[in-house]
Amino acid sequence: MHTRIRWIAAAVALHSLSALAQSYPSRPISLVVPFPAGGTTDVLARALGQELSKSLGQPVIVENKPGAGATLGADYVAKAKPDGHILLMGAVHHTIATSVYKKLPYDFQKDFAPITTVALVPNVLTVNPQLPAKSVKELLALAKAEPGKLTFGSNGNGTVQHLIGAQVEGMAGVQLLHVPYKGSGPLTTDLLGGQITMSFDTITPVLQHIKGGKLRALAVTTAKRSSALPEVPTLDEAGLKGFDLGTWFGVLVPAATPKDVVLRLNTEMVKIIHSPDFRKKMDDIGAEPVGNSSEQMARQIKDDTERFAKLVSAAKVSVD
């Protein structure tokens, strides 16, 4: 009798999940960006959301919830109702925050279900043209001459830009002053205005300023040069051998979201990401579209969490 009751309960649960997937989405979807408007995360979210609203038949509204190195927005989504109507545009920053923050109100690997990686975007060492340095070698010479005077901005404590700066300090034997921001928008404004010396931000928010001569790109931080800035060397080529750090962005939902909904979202997003129109948009902002499976993104998160834990420990980066 008990076995039959359990079988009926399982059948009812399966039917309700299937019904949810068939009726999904039943209302507008919120795509949470844990940074202010204007940065790479925001640009990618709006490009994806625009197409996703067409394929799902419901509006996809981008919500900016910045703060605490992208962890405030992540915490909001982790605690949201797991029905696929609140999504997170996550990034590599979240795998770093796990090691940087001594206390996080969520577990990035356990409290989220990955949907797909949207794109990879190289980071670029960019300086204000008022700085006399026209190469990485000249920049490091200036930094060694005046320890702690040259400033670098990041999207917040524990973000990949922060870690790149710390890694450069360690490998080059220099001391820089870290200035955290809530996102790329205010960071780029201050870089353009000369309030900070340099940044290691993703290419997207600075590309037009580099091409327009308002900012100077000295090196990209990935192992390969960027197709968006082919003339700019890598940090490895510039003397910091083996340097290879970049930024990926992807969509996640609360962990308890039904598998049918996760699969539906993955199917729709991968189709969009692999479309010629989306690829063209990514080319224009210096991003490389990905569109992988949920399982592949989960492995990426696990691998990066382990990799960055070692880098964070070596760089002695921490946030209370």
PAPAKOL-297090 format. One record per residue (C-alpha): residue number from 1; x, y, z negated. Coordinates in nm, 2 decimals, m for minus. Last residue first. Example, Ala and Ser with C-alpha at 12.3 -4.5 7.8 and 13.67 -1.06 7.14 Angstrom:
BEGIN
ROSE   nr      px      py      pz
ROSE    2    1.37   m0.11   m0.71
ROSE    1    1.23   m0.45   m0.78
This chain:
BEGIN
ROSE   nr      px      py      pz
ROSE  320    3.57    4.06   m0.54
ROSE  319    3.73    4.06   m0.19
ROSE  318    4.05    3.87   m0.10
ROSE  317    4.33    3.88    0.16
ROSE  316    4.66    3.71    0.04
ROSE  315    4.79    3.68    0.40
ROSE  314    4.89    3.32    0.35
ROSE  313    4.57    3.24    0.17
ROSE  312    4.36    3.41    0.43
ROSE  311    4.55    3.23    0.71
ROSE  310    4.49    2.89    0.54
ROSE  309    4.12    2.95    0.48
ROSE  308    4.10    3.08    0.84
ROSE  307    4.19    2.74    0.99
ROSE  306    3.94    2.54    0.76
ROSE  305    3.65    2.78    0.83
ROSE  304    3.75    2.78    1.20
ROSE  303    3.73    2.40    1.22
ROSE  302    3.39    2.38    1.04
ROSE  301    3.24    2.66    1.25
ROSE  300    3.37    2.52    1.58
ROSE  299    3.23    2.17    1.48
ROSE  298    2.89    2.33    1.41
ROSE  297    2.90    2.51    1.75
ROSE  296    2.97    2.19    1.93
ROSE  295    2.68    2.02    1.74
ROSE  294    2.44    2.30    1.84
ROSE  293    2.54    2.26    2.20
ROSE  292    2.73    2.52    2.40
ROSE  291    2.65    2.84    2.58
ROSE  290    2.99    3.01    2.63
ROSE  289    2.99    3.35    2.80
ROSE  288    3.34    3.53    2.81
ROSE  287    3.31    3.89    2.71
ROSE  286    3.49    4.20    2.86
ROSE  285    3.18    4.42    2.85
ROSE  284    3.11    4.41    3.23
ROSE  283    3.20    4.04    3.26
ROSE  282    2.93    3.97    2.99
ROSE  281    2.66    4.15    3.19
ROSE  280    2.76    3.96    3.50
ROSE  279    2.74    3.63    3.32
ROSE  278    2.39    3.72    3.20
ROSE  277    2.28    3.79    3.56
ROSE  276    2.45    3.47    3.69
ROSE  275    2.26    3.25    3.44
ROSE  274    2.47    3.03    3.21
ROSE  273    2.38    3.23    2.90
ROSE  272    2.01    3.23    2.98
ROSE  271    1.99    2.86    3.02
ROSE  270    2.19    2.80    2.71
ROSE  269    1.95    3.03    2.52
ROSE  268    1.64    2.85    2.63
ROSE  267    1.77    2.50    2.56
ROSE  266    1.92    2.60    2.22
ROSE  265    1.60    2.77    2.11
ROSE  264    1.39    2.47    2.20
ROSE  263    1.64    2.23    2.03
ROSE  262    1.64    2.44    1.71
ROSE  261    1.26    2.44    1.72
ROSE  260    1.24    2.07    1.76
ROSE  259    1.49    2.02    1.48
ROSE  258    1.27    2.20    1.23
ROSE  257    1.44    2.50    1.05
ROSE  256    1.57    2.38    0.71
ROSE  255    1.92    2.52    0.77
ROSE  254    1.81    2.88    0.83
ROSE  253    1.88    2.99    1.19
ROSE  252    2.20    3.05    1.38
ROSE  251    2.31    3.24    1.70
ROSE  250    2.67    3.28    1.81
ROSE  249    2.95    3.53    1.85
ROSE  248    3.32    3.44    1.89
ROSE  247    3.61    3.67    1.81
ROSE  246    3.98    3.63    1.89
ROSE  245    4.31    3.54    1.72
ROSE  244    4.62    3.40    1.88
ROSE  243    4.97    3.51    1.77
ROSE  242    5.22    3.24    1.86
ROSE  241    5.52    3.48    1.89
ROSE  240    5.47    3.84    1.77
ROSE  239    5.70    3.99    2.03
ROSE  238    5.49    4.18    2.28
ROSE  237    5.42    3.87    2.48
ROSE  236    5.26    3.71    2.17
ROSE  235    5.07    4.03    2.10
ROSE  234    4.93    3.98    2.45
ROSE  233    5.00    4.23    2.73
ROSE  232    4.75    4.48    2.88
ROSE  231    4.75    4.48    3.26
ROSE  230    4.46    4.23    3.28
ROSE  229    4.23    4.45    3.07
ROSE  228    3.88    4.30    3.15
ROSE  227    4.03    3.97    3.25
ROSE  226    4.19    3.95    2.91
ROSE  225    4.54    3.82    2.86
ROSE  224    4.58    3.48    2.71
ROSE  223    4.70    3.38    2.36
ROSE  222    4.44    3.63    2.20
ROSE  221    4.53    3.95    2.02
ROSE  220    4.52    4.19    2.31
ROSE  219    4.80    4.45    2.33
ROSE  218    4.88    4.82    2.34
ROSE  217    4.54    4.97    2.45
ROSE  216    4.54    5.35    2.45
ROSE  215    4.22    5.55    2.38
ROSE  214    4.06    5.85    2.55
ROSE  213    4.21    5.75    2.88
ROSE  212    3.87    5.67    3.05
ROSE  211    3.95    5.30    3.09
ROSE  210    4.04    5.28    2.72
ROSE  209    3.73    5.47    2.62
ROSE  208    3.51    5.24    2.84
ROSE  207    3.67    4.93    2.68
ROSE  206    3.65    5.04    2.32
ROSE  205    3.31    4.89    2.20
ROSE  204    3.35    4.57    2.41
ROSE  203    3.72    4.49    2.36
ROSE  202    3.69    4.35    2.01
ROSE  201    3.84    4.56    1.73
ROSE  200    4.21    4.56    1.62
ROSE  199    4.21    4.93    1.53
ROSE  198    4.46    5.21    1.53
ROSE  197    4.56    5.54    1.37
ROSE  196    4.26    5.65    1.18
ROSE  195    4.09    5.99    1.16
ROSE  194    4.21    6.06    1.51
ROSE  193    3.87    6.16    1.65
ROSE  192    3.85    5.86    1.89
ROSE  191    3.95    5.62    1.61
ROSE  190    3.69    5.78    1.38
ROSE  189    3.41    5.73    1.64
ROSE  188    3.53    5.38    1.71
ROSE  187    3.50    5.28    1.35
ROSE  186    3.16    5.44    1.31
ROSE  185    3.02    5.23    1.60
ROSE  184    3.24    4.92    1.54
ROSE  183    3.08    4.83    1.20
ROSE  182    3.04    4.89    0.83
ROSE  181    3.39    5.03    0.81
ROSE  180    3.71    4.92    0.62
ROSE  179    4.03    5.13    0.62
ROSE  178    4.35    4.91    0.58
ROSE  177    4.68    5.10    0.53
ROSE  176    4.97    4.94    0.71
ROSE  175    5.29    4.79    0.57
ROSE  174    5.53    4.62    0.81
ROSE  173    5.72    4.29    0.82
ROSE  172    5.61    4.21    1.18
ROSE  171    5.45    3.87    1.10
ROSE  170    5.30    3.97    0.77
ROSE  169    5.17    4.31    0.88
ROSE  168    5.04    4.16    1.20
ROSE  167    4.85    3.89    1.01
ROSE  166    4.70    4.15    0.77
ROSE  165    4.58    4.35    1.07
ROSE  164    4.43    4.04    1.24
ROSE  163    4.26    3.95    0.91
ROSE  162    4.09    4.28    0.88
ROSE  161    3.98    4.26    1.25
ROSE  160    3.85    3.91    1.18
ROSE  159    3.62    4.04    0.91
ROSE  158    3.70    3.99    0.54
ROSE  157    3.66    4.35    0.44
ROSE  156    3.47    4.55    0.69
ROSE  155    3.44    4.62    1.06
ROSE  154    3.81    4.71    1.07
ROSE  153    4.02    5.03    1.08
ROSE  152    4.40    5.05    1.09
ROSE  151    4.60    5.33    0.92
ROSE  150    4.97    5.42    0.96
ROSE  149    5.11    5.57    0.64
ROSE  148    5.17    5.25    0.44
ROSE  147    5.54    5.22    0.52
ROSE  146    5.68    5.52    0.72
ROSE  145    5.98    5.41    0.93
ROSE  144    5.86    5.05    0.95
ROSE  143    5.52    5.16    1.09
ROSE  142    5.68    5.39    1.35
ROSE  141    5.90    5.10    1.47
ROSE  140    5.60    4.87    1.48
ROSE  139    5.42    5.12    1.71
ROSE  138    5.73    5.15    1.94
ROSE  137    5.75    4.77    1.97
ROSE  136    5.37    4.74    2.03
ROSE  135    5.40    4.99    2.32
ROSE  134    5.32    5.35    2.40
ROSE  133    5.38    5.49    2.05
ROSE  132    5.35    5.87    2.04
ROSE  131    5.02    5.87    1.85
ROSE  130    4.79    6.14    2.00
ROSE  129    4.66    5.87    2.24
ROSE  128    4.46    5.71    1.95
ROSE  127    4.56    5.35    1.92
ROSE  126    4.41    5.01    2.03
ROSE  125    4.51    4.66    1.95
ROSE  124    4.26    4.45    2.13
ROSE  123    4.03    4.17    2.02
ROSE  122    3.92    3.91    2.28
ROSE  121    3.55    3.83    2.31
ROSE  120    3.40    3.48    2.31
ROSE  119    3.03    3.44    2.39
ROSE  118    2.69    3.30    2.30
ROSE  117    2.78    3.01    2.07
ROSE  116    2.47    2.80    2.03
ROSE  115    2.19    2.72    1.78
ROSE  114    2.38    2.66    1.45
ROSE  113    2.17    2.54    1.15
ROSE  112    2.25    2.75    0.84
ROSE  111    2.26    2.70    0.47
ROSE  110    2.52    2.42    0.46
ROSE  109    2.81    2.56    0.67
ROSE  108    2.77    2.93    0.58
ROSE  107    2.71    2.86    0.21
ROSE  106    2.51    3.14    0.06
ROSE  105    2.52    3.40   m0.22
ROSE  104    2.90    3.45   m0.17
ROSE  103    3.14    3.48   m0.46
ROSE  102    3.52    3.51   m0.43
ROSE  101    3.48    3.66   m0.08
ROSE  100    3.78    3.60    0.15
ROSE   99    3.75    3.22    0.20
ROSE   98    3.39    3.20    0.31
ROSE   97    3.42    3.55    0.46
ROSE   96    3.65    3.40    0.73
ROSE   95    3.38    3.16    0.87
ROSE   94    3.14    3.45    0.87
ROSE   93    3.37    3.68    1.06
ROSE   92    3.37    3.43    1.35
ROSE   91    3.03    3.56    1.43
ROSE   90    2.66    3.53    1.36
ROSE   89    2.36    3.68    1.54
ROSE   88    2.11    3.55    1.29
ROSE   87    1.76    3.44    1.37
ROSE   86    1.42    3.50    1.20
ROSE   85    1.12    3.35    1.38
ROSE   84    1.26    2.99    1.39
ROSE   83    1.04    2.85    1.11
ROSE   82    1.29    2.84    0.82
ROSE   81    1.14    3.13    0.61
ROSE   80    1.43    3.36    0.53
ROSE   79    1.69    3.30    0.25
ROSE   78    1.98    3.22    0.49
ROSE   77    1.86    3.51    0.71
ROSE   76    1.90    3.78    0.44
ROSE   75    2.23    3.62    0.32
ROSE   74    2.37    3.65    0.68
ROSE   73    2.27    4.02    0.70
ROSE   72    2.44    4.10    0.37
ROSE   71    2.75    3.89    0.47
ROSE   70    2.85    4.10    0.78
ROSE   69    3.17    4.24    0.60
ROSE   68    2.97    4.37    0.30
ROSE   67    2.72    4.57    0.50
ROSE   66    2.50    4.59    0.81
ROSE   65    2.14    4.48    0.86
ROSE   64    2.05    4.58    1.22
ROSE   63    1.73    4.42    1.34
ROSE   62    1.70    4.32    1.71
ROSE   61    1.34    4.25    1.80
ROSE   60    1.26    3.96    2.03
ROSE   59    0.91    4.01    2.17
ROSE   58    0.72    3.69    2.24
ROSE   57    0.68    3.49    2.57
ROSE   56    0.97    3.25    2.49
ROSE   55    1.15    3.29    2.83
ROSE   54    1.09    3.67    2.86
ROSE   53    1.17    3.75    2.50
ROSE   52    1.49    3.54    2.53
ROSE   51    1.61    3.77    2.82
ROSE   50    1.59    4.09    2.62
ROSE   49    1.72    3.92    2.31
ROSE   48    2.03    3.80    2.48
ROSE   47    2.14    4.14    2.60
ROSE   46    2.03    4.30    2.27
ROSE   45    2.22    4.05    2.06
ROSE   44    2.53    4.08    2.27
ROSE   43    2.54    4.46    2.24
ROSE   42    2.47    4.44    1.86
ROSE   41    2.75    4.19    1.80
ROSE   40    2.98    4.39    2.02
ROSE   39    2.92    4.72    1.83
ROSE   38    2.68    5.00    1.90
ROSE   37    2.41    4.94    1.64
ROSE   36    2.53    4.87    1.28
ROSE   35    2.65    4.52    1.18
ROSE   34    2.48    4.21    1.04
ROSE   33    2.27    4.17    1.36
ROSE   32    1.94    4.00    1.28
ROSE   31    1.73    3.87    1.57
ROSE   30    1.37    3.90    1.46
ROSE   29    1.11    3.70    1.66
ROSE   28    0.76    3.83    1.74
ROSE   27    0.47    3.58    1.66
ROSE   26    0.36    3.23    1.73
ROSE   25    0.69    3.10    1.87
ROSE   24    0.65    2.81    1.86
ROSE   23    0.31    2.65    1.91
ROSE   22    0.46    2.34    2.06
ROSE   21    0.74    2.33    1.81
ROSE   20    0.50    2.37    1.52
ROSE   19    0.28    2.09    1.65
ROSE   18    0.58    1.86    1.68
ROSE   17    0.68    1.94    1.32
ROSE   16    0.32    1.88    1.21
ROSE   15    0.30    1.55    1.39
ROSE   14    0.63    1.44    1.23
ROSE   13    0.51    1.53    0.88
ROSE   12    0.18    1.35    0.94
ROSE   11    0.36    1.04    1.06
ROSE   10    0.59    1.05    0.76
ROSE    9    0.30    1.08    0.53
ROSE    8    0.12    0.79    0.70
ROSE    7    0.43    0.57    0.67
ROSE    6    0.47    0.66    0.30
ROSE    5    0.11    0.57    0.24
ROSE    4    0.15    0.24    0.43
ROSE    3    0.47    0.16    0.22
ROSE    2    0.28    0.24   m0.10
ROSE    1    0.00    0.00    0.00
